[in-house]
């Protein structure tokens, strides 16, 4: 997958991703998009304590493949919308 360069937007449907704390879901999200390293998505379900913990990750499931994972550097939730600044996509071997 290419780096998130200026002008590049990645989008996905509901049910393909979540924000996790370790292996636990912190936020179940609806349709999402990433532009300029910022994730924007509708909140479907929120676990209030987990979302406050360090080490959150945005995880995109890929049928038949390795998931894409980005570390969450900063997160804001307002009016059932999550906005998160993402770090570089992790490499999984």
Buried (B, 14 or more C-beta within 10 A) or exposed (E): EEEBEEEEEBEBEEEBBBBBBEEEBBBBBBBBEBBEBEBBBBBBEBBEEBBEEEEBBBBBEEEEEEBBBBBBEEBEBEEEEBEBBBEEBEEEE
